[in-house]
Amino acid sequence: MTTDPNLDSPRTAVSNPPVQPMQANLGPGDVVRASAMPDLPPPTRELTPVAKLIDVSKCIGCKACQSACAEWNDTYPEIEENVGLYENPHDLTPDMFTLMRFSEYENPQTGDFEWLIRKDGCMHCADPGCLKACPAPGAIVQYSNGIVDFIHENCIGCGYCVTGCPFDIPRISQKTHVSYKCTLCSDRVAVGQGPACAKACPTQAIVFGTKDDMLAHAEARVEDLKSRGYDNAGIYDPQGVGGTHVFYVLHHADQPSLYSNLPEQPRISPVVEGWKGVTKTLGLAAIGAAAIGSVLHGLMTRANKVSAEDEIHAEELVEGREPPVPPGREVL
Amino acid sequence: MPKRIFSQPGDHIESRHPVTVSRYRGITRLNHWVTAASLIVLLLSGLALFHPALYFLTRLFGGGQMTRWLHPFVGVLLFFSFLLLFLQMWRLNLPRPEDRTWVSHIGEVVRGEEEKLPELGKYNAGQKFVFWAMSVLIVVLIVSGVMIWQQYFPDLVSIPVRRWAVLIHALAAVAIILTFILHVYAAIWTRGTIRAMTRGTVTGGWAWRHHRKWLRELAGREGGGPAE
């Protein structure tokens, strides 16, 4: 199988890349949303939505995806101490965009011990909380194929994306002071190659293609799992964030939190919505109204001026000749 | 010498013909202007990150990265600078019975009909409101601000707490900007006020008109005796 250079996105990650010269896509004309840029021009074309499917039931925990990720992105995750956990490194870091998370689960129904391994990383939400929270114009963009990407030269390192993300994914580097996460290998996808992790996965637990193809594949996988006794097998493509362009097949889709606290009902927090919505709009309006109102009041009303009489009274007071208190005046 | 009730050390009648009254010592004025400058820098850099329409303000500070770096440090400066002001001013900003009367006559305050208002000490209820609003909001802002200070406190609070912190920080910032506008406008509208924070003195007429109890107390302390 080879990739057709005339397609707008690769349909698989396993094939070799096209050898014919091709135009790279995912340029400015493919951006559908950009952080802090409400008046972005519409994209010049619509790319086919892509997705990466992670079939947790097929994962053997080999971490080839992590190695491929670090290699492709040229990151050097810090070498850490072994503290008795399988996770390595201990968490997502600015140099580790994807992480195998291991949970040990004793299934109360079957009494079986299950090793649930989930490849964690950016979900590429259709409604990205990071993008909503970001204050820097164009630091986070969403392409029409669904990829959410960080444009590091526009990033200011404020950490608002961390606040906005429902999945706790972005990590801010203490060296470069910009935020990092999985790019869904946008730089590979733009030239007809699937993501590095999917390419490296030896069991094809990670597969890549159009979102429609991946959903169809996922449904077949769910059916297969159900026939093998996993009655609650299902797809994790959370609609609270509009669906995601990285999604899972889970054997226990009824309990996503078993998989190292995968959120049950992820959505952009209402607190973040309130901050970026009504607070921003009404706050700025209130400040503007107060500023304009005080200028108008200043122009249209008389200022409070001290009179010559006031000065005379003050002199009398200081000289010890108390001026008479006018009748009816309240003295408290 | 009678006990001070409406004035504080440093306040005194500076000259008698015409009457000028010293309202703020040099150190207090410096303290005020450091606080004011910090607040203005915070306001501009904070608004730049608050609304995309104002992101251009980051250019004043050398770009987005510099703005993000600078804002929290100036916040710390403002906190300590205001703390010094607070220690000097809190006592005379405690509420007094005449404040209630002043507030109930707020219409006359706005119309400038001060002859219908009670005599006041060094601060009126409006000034006291600004003082306490600033005090409370600055504490809210520094606490919520440290919680979202990515560079030095990335893991101080959990992400759900951080979401509340950033919302509260934004709301408190809007409130403090409104308070700031009120403060500046009142100082301009009430003519003769700004010199209290530039030269440190006000005219006797100003003190008579707006803070008569304060002037009375200072005049009483001079009371023909030897100069202080």
Interface residues (C-beta under 8 A of the other chain):
Chain A: A36 M37 P38 P135 A136 P137 N154 I156 G157 C158 G159 Y160 V162 T163 C165 D168 I172 Q174 H177 S269 V271 V272 G274 W275 T279 K280 G283 L284 A286 I287 A290 A291 S294 H297 G298 R302 A303 N304 K305 V306 S307 A308 E309 D310 E311 I312 H313 A314 E315 L317 V318 E319 G320 P326 R329 E330 V331 L332
Chain B: I13 R16 H17 P18 V19 A48 L49 F50 H51 P52 A53 L54 Y55 T58 G63 G64 Q65 T67 R68 W69 P97 E98 T101 G112 E114 E115 P118 E119 I148 Q150 Q151 P154 I159 P160 R162 R163 W164 V166 L167 A170 L171 A173 V174 I177 L178 I181 L182 Y185 I188 W189 T190 R191 G192 T203 G204 G205 W206 A207 W208 R209 L215 R216 A219 E222 G223 G224
